[in-house]
């Protein structure tokens, strides 16, 4: 195995172009596990640890641009207000030591359906900034996941950053695991309210071959919120609508039976998480709406 260690982004791109099969290494929280268990033996390992710009983040208008190597700890400590669902998801990642090393870029590169960042990125409508020596492009998060642990990156591309819109409404993330901490999700769910667009977005993890959105559930809830003037009044949707939303979220799943849970349990758990996150987000939105109305 040849170890490549560029010190700049341009060197990293050149190395990836010369060795398209090279496996990128940033925090190493996924790659090193695969190496240790002999599940991965690449001819080239591309260490990105010295590429400083990958570890920075910036506010760019209505978006936050997160470098591919920015650790989860930074999301929790510095971006909680702007990216609440992503910060909540980061909180659930393993131990403090892993959160200091692991990153959203690494989660995207691995593209595991159980990755904790994916549901929050889907709910927020993120974009993945990919680059090669041929140029740079932005991949909508909806188009990024192409199969089990497969993504839309070309062989010579690397993830440079993730762009996420600043939250304009409440967001939530929740997951179910076989224990309370240090656990891979049995299933995970994220919900983001977008009052500026009068819409909602969802993200589901570990309940299908790829992370997915519940599109039918989103359309249904958006229509209900408009019909009942929930956006204007802050009143919650009817209980029957919340139940139907949860059911549609469960129907969006394509889970399997494995050592962490059965397919039926995953569908049930996603429905429960959908109802809970809807209650949490809408309670927060209603409080804001009433507070704004009272101030006026």
N, C-alpha and C positions, 0 to 999 in steps of 0.2 A: 504494500500500500504506500503510495506516494503522498506526502503531506505538503499541500500548497498553502502558503501563508502570505497573501498580498497585504500591503500596507495602505492601499488607497482603493477607492471604488473603481477607478479605471483599470487598475491591475487585476482586481477581482473579476471584472467583466472579461478582460483578456484571457485570464486563466480559465474561465468557464467556457469561452469560445474555443479555446484550444483543447479542452477536456470536457465536452458536454455531459459525460457520464459522472463527473465529479459530484460528490455529495456535499452540499454546503453544511458547515458547522458553525453555529453561533453560540447559543447557551449550552448546547449539547445535551439537554435534558431528555430528548427523544433519541437522538443519534447514538449517544454513548450507551444507552440501554440496549439498542439493537446490536451494537458492536460487542458489548460484553456477553450477550447471549448467543453470539455468532449467527444472528439473523441477517447481518449485513456485512459484506466484505468488499467495499468498493475499491477500484484500482487507484482512485484519487480521492482524497479528503480535502475540501476547500475551507480552510479556517478563515472566517470573516471577523474574528475578534479584534483585529487591529484596524479595521475600517471604522474610524471614529464617527463619521457622519451617520452611520446606521444606528447609533445609540442616542440620537437626539430627536426631539419632537418640537413642533412649532405650531402656533396658531396662524392659519392661512385663510383670512376672511371668515366665512361661515363654517369652515372645516378645521379639524385638527389633523395635522400630518404627523404620523407616528413612524419613526424609523424602524426598520425590520428587527433591529436588535434591542429596542427599548424594552426593559424588563417589566414584568407584571407589577412589581413593587412601585414603579414610577406611575403606572396607570392608577393605582390605588391612592397614592399619596398626592399626586399633582393634577390628575385629570378626572377626579370623581365628579365634579360639578358639571363638566362639559360632556362627559361620556359615562353617565351613571351605570348603564347596563354592563358596559365593558369592564368598569371598575368592580362591579359586583361579581362578575364572572372571574376576574383576576383573583378576587378574595378566596375563591373556592379551589384554586390551583394548589394542590399538594402542600408543601411546607414552606416556611419563610425562605429557606435556603434555595428551594427550587424557584420560588417567585422572584428571587434576586437574579436568577440566571435565565429562566425561560422567558419567551417573548411571543407576541402575537404573530410576528413574522415566522417564527419557528412552527407555531401551530398551523399556519397556513401552508407552509412548505410540506409538513407531514400530511396534512389534509385528512387526518383521522376523523371519522364521523363522531367520535367521542370527545374531540377537542373542545375545551371549555369556552374558548373565545368565539367559536363559529356562530352559535345562536345569537349572541349579542351583535356581531357584525352583520348578520342577515337582518336583524330587526332594525338596526340603525341605517341600513342601506349603504354600506361601506364600498370603497373602491380599492383595489390592489394595484399598486404602482410597480410594474415589472419593467426590467431593462436588460438589454444585451448590447453588444457592440453595434448592433443594427439600429438601435434606437430605443425609445421609451414608449410605453403604452399604459393605459389605465383599464383594468379589467373589472367590470361591475361584479360585486360579490355574488350575485345570483348566477353568474356564468363561470365562477371560478372552480367550483367543485364538479369534477367530471366522472368520478367513480370512487370506489373504496380506496382511500389513501392515494387518490390521483387528482391532479389539478390541471389548470389550463396553461401552465407555464410551458414555453417551448424549451427544448433541451439546453439551449444556450442562454436562457434567461435566469435572472435572479430577482428576488423580491427586494425592492429598494425601500418601500414604505407602504403604509396603509393610510388611506384618507377616510375620515369619518366626519359626517356632519355633526356640529354641536347640537346637543339635545334641545329641542324647542318645547318638549313636554316630558312628563314622567316616563321612566323606563324601569324595567325590572328584569331580573334573571334569577332562575331557581333551578336546582338540579336534585335528582334522587340518586343516592349511592348506597352501597351495601353497608356503609358506616358513615359517621358524621364528618370525617376528615381524611385526608391522604387517600383519596379514592377516585377511581375512574367512574364517570357518570354512567348509571344505568339508563338514564335519559335526562335531558336538560331542555329548558324552555326559556325563551326571552320574548318580551313584549315591549314595544315602543309606541307611544302615542306621538303623533305628529300634528298638533293642532294648527300649525301654520298651513298645512295641506289638507287638514280635516281627514286624516287617514291614520291607519294603524298598520304596523308591520310585525311579523312574528319571526322566530327562528327556533328550530327544533334540532337537538343534537342526540346522537346515539340511539336513534329510533328509525333509521333508514340507512341505505348504503352510503349516502352522503348527508351532510347537514341540509335541511330543507326548510322552506317556508310553508305555512298553511294558507295558501292563496284563497281558497274558498271561504275559510274562516275569516280572513281579513276583509274580503268583499262583503260578507254577511254583516260583520260588526260595523263596518263603515256605513252601510246602508241604515242599520238600526240607529246608530248615533245621529245620523242626519234626520231620520224620520221622527225621532223623539226629541229633537233639538237639544241633545245632550251637550254638545259643544258649547252652546250659548248659555245654558242654565247650570251646567255642572252636575246635573242629576245623573245617576248611574243608569245604565241600560236595564231593562226589566230582567228579573231573574230567569225567565224562560229564555231570553236572548243569550244570557251568559251561559246557560246550560247548553244551548245549541252551538254557541261558539266553541265551547270545550269539546263537544262531540265532533265538530268539524276538524278541530286540531288533531284529535286522535285519529280521524279517518285519513289525515294527510301522511300518517306514519306508514312505514313499511319495515317493521322491526323483525328481528329473528330471535329465536331461543338461543341463549348462551349461558355461560357459567354465572353471569351477573344477573340474569333475569329472563323471564319468558316474554314472548312477543305480546301475549295478552296483558301481562302486567305492565309492559312499557306503554301500551295504548292507554290503559287505565291511568297510569301515572302522568302521562302527558295531559290527559283531560283534567286531572286534578291541578296540575301546575298551571294550566291555561286559565282555569277559573280563579285560582289564587292570584296570579299576576294581574289578571284583569281587575280584580277587586282592589289590589294594592295600588295599581297605577291610577285607576279611576278615582279612588278615594283621595289620592294626592292631587289629581287634577281638579276635582270638585272643591277641595279646600282652597286651591289657588284661585279658582273662578269666583268663589264667594268672597274671598279676601279682596280681589280686584273690584268686584261689584260694590262692596262696602266702602272701599276707599274712594270710589267715584261718587 
